[in-house]
Amino acid sequence: MSSDARAVDSAERASAPQPLSGRRVCLGVTGSISAYKSVEAARRLEDAGAIVDVAMTPSAARFIPPLTYRSLVKGEVAADLWDPAAPAEQHVAMGRRADAMLVAPASATTIAKLAQGIGDNPVTLTALASSAPLVVAPAMDAVMFAQPSVQANLELLKARGAFIAGPAIGRLASGGQGLGRLLEPIELAAAVRSAIGRSVGDLRSRHIIVTAGGTREPIDPVRFVGNHSSGKMGVAVAEAARDQGAAVTLITTQPPPQGRYGIVVREVQTALEMQAEIQQAARGAHALVMAAAVADYRPAEAAESKLKKQDADQDGMTLELIENPDVVASIDAPKLLKVGFAAETDDLIANAQSKIAKKGLAFIVANDVSQSDAGFQVDTNRVVILDADGGIERLPLLHKYDVGAAILDRLRRLPSWA
């Protein structure tokens, strides 16, 4: 079996993360051509462990038949207030049991009704019957979205605690480009996770900084000194922290991840850039999870133009490297709890333990990156958590999201966290 096949097999054996396990989400669908995205949003919510109920306006049923949702979700579908076969006061039951309500797409008409408390269809009535966090995802033409009346209604909803997800800039039904496109399903599901976390999560009122990816130290405009880090571990920690209600700043060398709703992303490339961003974000932050793989060395001088073969001598090219700062150790924030990572290929425990005091860490997360199913480039990890008192906790093979959740749980148990 190839190493890639072994990694896939291990990923299948590690249970997929279920950040919405035990949660009930009501999906409100209104009349918009973008209603097709709500089908995928329902799928993503259920894949994350939620039970999804669906409420539809009469106009929404013209775009997507209710049977589509009845075939897809585990919950109930309310599409007709006058359906004699529907449970009595179905909208009240759906609203009261919801842990969150997502209205996606939210048309201008429905936004106005939600703002003014008008309940004349399954979506608006369910919203009125619910005290759960409300996520409103607008979708309409850019000119419609810019109307003062629409903006005023959105501001009113925000003032009452609603989460406004989007819209995005992109291609619209009219064929033009503009601000009014419904967010993609992965972002809609992320918005629900964020809203629930901000409502009941264990990390509410906390600010956590997470770093991700491998730094790239330029040799010239084309080449760099780097490593194999994909950034997946850091992104997973950031998502887990977001889902538990924290304000999250993700400082990453990778392109902004999908599903980043509720996460502030700062893009960097080099160790020095990462150091500066962390130091700025550390003001008022409670914890730093240093999941990034920072290059130990950088070229002493980066060439302004691409180096050519003819620039080298007969024996090849000599590259002078200088040491990068120890980024996590250098952060000056006395009250900041710092968690480090140790990516090793041998002597895992000894090498990781030696870094705890030197870097000023609360604890360190060590993993053997020579394994095909853990470490770089894969969705799973097998880690050992070590603390300054000599404690060792070995975790089984887990999806990186669940590793992130375990790290955050360890942080919350620290006496200095209170």
C-alpha positions in Angstrom: 0.0 0.0 0.0 1.3 3.4 -0.9 1.9 6.1 1.7 -0.9 8.2 0.3 -3.3 5.2 0.5 -2.2 4.5 4.1 -2.9 8.2 5.0 -6.4 7.9 3.4 -7.1 4.7 5.3 -6.0 6.2 8.6 -8.2 9.3 8.0 -11.2 7.1 7.4 -10.5 5.2 10.7 -10.3 8.5 12.6 -13.8 9.7 13.2 -14.8 12.8 11.3 -15.2 15.9 13.5 -18.7 16.7 14.6 -18.6 20.3 15.8 -22.4 20.6 15.8 -23.2 17.2 17.4 -26.3 17.5 19.5 -27.3 20.8 18.0 -30.6 21.5 16.1 -30.4 24.1 13.4 -33.4 25.7 11.6 -32.7 26.6 8.0 -35.0 29.3 6.6 -35.1 29.4 2.8 -36.7 32.4 1.0 -37.4 33.2 -2.6 -34.1 33.7 -4.5 -32.3 32.0 -7.4 -29.5 31.3 -4.9 -31.8 29.0 -2.9 -30.0 26.1 -4.6 -27.0 26.8 -2.2 -29.2 26.2 0.8 -29.4 22.5 -0.2 -25.7 22.2 0.1 -25.7 24.3 3.3 -28.2 21.8 4.9 -25.9 18.9 3.9 -22.9 20.6 5.5 -24.7 21.3 8.7 -25.8 17.7 9.0 -22.3 16.5 8.1 -21.1 18.5 11.0 -23.5 16.6 13.3 -26.6 18.9 13.4 -30.2 17.9 13.0 -31.6 20.4 10.5 -35.2 21.6 10.3 -36.3 23.6 7.2 -38.8 26.4 7.0 -39.7 27.7 3.5 -41.5 30.8 2.2 -44.1 30.2 -0.5 -41.7 31.8 -3.0 -38.8 29.5 -1.9 -41.0 26.5 -2.8 -41.1 27.8 -6.4 -37.3 27.5 -6.6 -36.7 24.3 -4.6 -39.5 21.7 -4.1 -40.0 20.9 -0.4 -39.5 17.2 -1.3 -35.8 18.0 -1.9 -35.3 18.9 1.8 -37.5 16.1 3.1 -35.3 13.7 1.3 -32.1 15.4 2.6 -32.5 16.4 6.3 -33.2 14.4 9.4 -35.6 17.1 10.8 -38.9 18.5 9.7 -39.8 20.6 6.7 -42.4 23.4 7.0 -43.4 24.8 3.7 -47.2 25.5 4.0 -48.9 27.1 7.0 -52.2 25.6 5.9 -51.0 22.0 5.4 -53.5 19.9 7.3 -51.0 17.1 7.6 -48.4 19.3 9.3 -48.0 19.2 13.1 -50.0 21.8 15.0 -48.0 25.0 15.5 -45.0 23.4 13.8 -43.3 26.8 13.5 -43.4 27.3 17.3 -41.9 23.8 18.0 -39.2 24.4 15.4 -38.3 27.8 16.8 -38.2 26.7 20.4 -35.9 23.7 19.9 -33.5 25.4 17.6 -29.9 26.1 18.8 -29.5 28.5 15.9 -31.6 29.7 12.9 -30.0 30.4 9.6 -32.0 32.3 7.0 -30.2 31.6 3.7 -30.9 33.1 1.2 -32.4 36.1 2.9 -34.3 38.2 0.4 -34.9 41.9 0.9 -38.6 41.2 1.7 -37.7 38.7 4.4 -35.1 40.9 5.9 -37.7 43.7 6.2 -40.2 41.3 7.8 -37.6 40.0 10.3 -36.7 43.5 11.3 -40.2 44.6 11.8 -41.5 41.4 13.4 -43.9 40.4 10.7 -44.8 36.7 10.8 -46.8 35.7 7.8 -44.9 32.6 6.5 -43.1 29.6 8.0 -39.7 31.4 8.0 -40.7 34.6 9.7 -43.1 32.9 12.1 -40.3 30.4 13.2 -37.9 33.3 13.7 -40.5 35.0 15.9 -40.9 31.8 17.9 -37.2 31.4 18.5 -34.8 32.9 21.0 -31.8 31.1 19.4 -29.0 33.0 17.6 -30.2 34.3 14.3 -27.9 34.2 11.3 -29.1 36.2 8.2 -27.4 35.7 4.9 -28.5 38.3 2.4 -28.8 37.5 -1.3 -30.0 40.0 -3.9 -28.9 42.4 -6.7 -26.2 44.8 -5.7 -28.4 47.9 -6.2 -31.1 46.3 -4.0 -28.6 45.5 -1.3 -27.3 49.1 -1.3 -30.8 50.6 -0.8 -30.9 52.6 2.5 -34.0 50.7 3.5 -32.3 47.3 3.3 -29.2 48.6 5.1 -31.4 50.1 7.8 -33.2 46.8 8.3 -29.9 44.9 8.5 -28.5 47.4 11.1 -31.7 47.0 13.1 -31.2 43.2 13.1 -27.6 43.5 14.1 -28.5 45.9 17.0 -30.8 43.2 18.2 -28.0 40.6 18.2 -28.5 38.9 14.8 -25.4 37.8 12.9 -25.2 39.1 9.3 -23.3 36.7 7.1 -22.2 38.3 3.9 -23.1 39.0 1.2 -20.1 38.4 -1.0 -18.9 40.2 -4.1 -19.3 38.1 -7.2 -21.4 37.2 -10.2 -25.1 37.9 -9.6 -28.2 36.5 -11.3 -28.3 39.6 -13.5 -25.0 38.6 -15.0 -23.2 41.5 -13.5 -20.6 41.6 -10.7 -21.3 43.2 -7.3 -22.0 43.0 -3.6 -25.0 40.8 -3.1 -24.0 37.2 -3.8 -25.0 34.6 -1.2 -22.0 33.2 0.7 -20.9 29.7 -0.2 -22.4 26.8 1.8 -19.1 26.1 3.7 -19.2 29.7 4.9 -22.9 29.5 5.8 -22.3 26.4 8.0 -19.3 28.2 9.5 -21.5 31.2 10.4 -23.9 28.9 12.3 -21.0 27.3 14.2 -19.7 30.8 15.1 -23.1 32.1 16.2 -23.7 29.1 18.5 -20.2 29.5 19.9 -20.6 33.2 20.6 -23.9 32.3 22.3 -23.0 29.3 24.6 -19.3 28.5 23.9 -16.8 27.9 26.7 -14.4 30.5 25.2 -16.7 33.4 25.0 -15.0 36.7 25.8 -11.6 35.2 25.2 -9.1 36.2 22.4 -6.9 33.5 21.0 -4.1 33.9 18.5 -3.3 30.9 16.3 -0.5 30.6 13.7 -0.5 28.3 10.8 1.6 27.2 7.8 5.4 27.2 7.1 7.2 30.5 6.8 8.8 31.3 3.4 12.2 33.1 3.6 13.0 34.6 0.2 16.2 33.7 -1.7 15.1 35.8 -4.6 11.7 36.8 -6.1 11.2 33.2 -7.3 12.7 30.9 -4.6 12.5 30.6 -0.9 13.6 28.6 2.1 10.6 26.8 3.6 9.2 23.5 4.8 6.3 21.1 4.1 3.8 22.5 6.5 0.3 22.8 5.0 -1.2 25.0 7.7 -4.0 22.5 8.3 -3.3 22.0 12.0 -3.3 25.8 12.7 -6.5 26.3 10.8 -8.2 23.4 12.7 -7.2 25.0 16.0 -8.6 28.3 14.8 -11.9 26.7 13.8 -12.2 24.9 17.1 -11.6 28.1 19.0 -14.1 30.0 16.9 -16.7 27.3 17.4 -16.2 27.6 21.2 -17.0 31.3 21.1 -13.5 32.8 21.1 -12.4 35.9 19.1 -9.8 34.3 16.9 -6.9 35.9 15.0 -5.3 33.4 12.6 -1.8 34.5 11.4 -1.0 32.3 8.4 1.4 31.9 5.5 -1.3 30.1 3.5 -4.2 31.6 1.5 -7.3 32.4 3.7 -9.0 29.1 4.5 -12.6 28.3 3.4 -15.1 28.3 6.2 -13.3 31.2 8.0 -16.4 33.1 9.0 -15.8 34.6 12.4 -12.0 34.3 12.2 -9.8 37.3 11.6 -7.1 36.3 9.1 -3.7 38.0 8.8 -1.5 36.8 6.0 2.3 36.8 6.3 5.2 35.1 4.6 8.4 35.3 6.7 9.3 34.7 10.3 9.9 38.4 11.0 6.5 39.3 9.5 4.8 36.6 11.7 6.6 37.9 14.8 5.4 41.4 14.2 1.8 40.4 13.6 1.8 38.2 16.7 3.2 41.0 18.8 0.6 43.4 17.6 -2.3 40.9 18.1 -1.0 39.9 21.6 -2.2 43.1 23.2 -5.2 42.0 25.2 -5.1 38.4 23.9 -5.4 35.5 26.3 -3.5 32.7 24.5 -1.2 32.0 21.6 -1.2 28.6 19.9 1.9 28.5 17.8 1.0 25.8 15.2 3.1 27.4 12.4 6.3 25.8 11.3 8.8 28.8 11.5 12.0 28.4 9.5 15.0 28.3 11.8 17.1 30.2 9.2 16.7 32.7 6.5 19.0 33.9 3.7 21.3 36.7 4.9 20.3 38.7 1.9 17.5 38.2 -0.6 18.4 39.0 -4.2 16.3 41.7 -5.9 16.1 39.7 -9.2 16.1 36.0 -10.0 19.4 34.3 -9.5 20.7 32.6 -12.7 22.9 29.6 -13.1 25.7 31.7 -14.5 25.8 33.6 -11.3 27.1 30.5 -9.5 30.7 29.4 -9.5 31.8 26.1 -10.9 31.2 24.3 -7.6 27.6 25.5 -7.4 25.9 28.2 -5.4 26.7 29.1 -1.8 23.8 30.4 0.2 24.6 32.2 3.4 21.9 31.7 6.1 21.3 33.5 9.3 19.3 32.4 12.3 15.7 33.6 12.6 14.4 34.7 16.0 12.6 32.2 18.2 9.2 33.8 17.5 7.1 32.3 20.3 9.8 33.0 22.9 10.2 36.5 21.8 6.6 37.6 22.2 6.5 40.2 25.1 3.1 39.7 26.7 3.4 38.6 30.4 -0.3 37.4 30.7 -0.3 35.6 27.4 -0.5 31.8 27.7 1.7 30.2 25.0 1.3 26.8 23.5 4.0 25.5 21.2 4.3 22.7 18.7 7.3 20.4 18.1 7.5 18.6 14.7 10.1 15.9 15.2 11.4 12.8 13.4 13.2 11.2 16.3 13.5 11.5 20.1 10.1 13.0 20.2 9.6 13.4 23.9 13.1 14.6 24.8 13.3 17.1 22.0 9.9 18.5 22.8 10.5 18.7 26.6 13.6 20.7 26.0 11.6 23.5 24.4 9.0 24.1 27.1 11.1 26.3 29.5 13.2 27.8 26.8 10.2 29.2 24.9 8.1 30.1 28.0 5.3 27.6 27.1 2.4 26.5 29.2 2.7 23.2 27.4 3.9 21.8 24.1 2.2 19.6 21.5 4.6 17.1 19.9 4.1 15.0 16.8 6.2 12.7 14.7 6.0 14.1 11.2 7.7 11.1 9.7 4.4 9.2 9.9 2.3 9.1 6.8 -1.0 9.6 8.6 0.1 12.4 11.0 1.9 15.7 10.7 2.3 17.6 7.4 -0.2 17.6 4.5 -2.8 15.3 6.0 -6.1 15.9 7.9 -5.2 13.7 10.9 -2.6 13.9 13.6 -1.2 11.8 16.5 0.2 14.0 19.2 1.7 13.9 22.7 1.0 16.9 25.0 3.8 17.6 27.5 3.8 20.2 30.3 6.4 21.9 32.4 5.8 19.6 35.4 6.7 16.5 33.4 3.1 15.5 32.6 2.6 13.5 29.4 -0.7 12.9 27.6 -0.8 10.8 24.5 -3.7 11.3 22.1 -4.8 8.6 19.6 -5.0 9.3 15.9 -7.6 12.2 15.5 -8.7 14.6 12.9 -6.8 17.8 13.4 -10.0 19.6 14.5 -10.4 17.2 17.4 -6.7 17.7 18.3 -7.4 21.4 18.3 -10.3 20.9 20.6 -8.2 18.9 23.0 -5.5 21.6 23.0 -8.2 24.2 23.9 -9.6 22.0 26.6 -6.1 21.7 28.1 -5.8 25.5 28.0 -9.1 25.9 29.9 -7.9 23.6 32.6 -4.8 25.6 33.4 -5.0 27.4 36.8 -3.8 30.6 35.2 -6.7 30.5 32.7 -9.3 31.6 35.2 
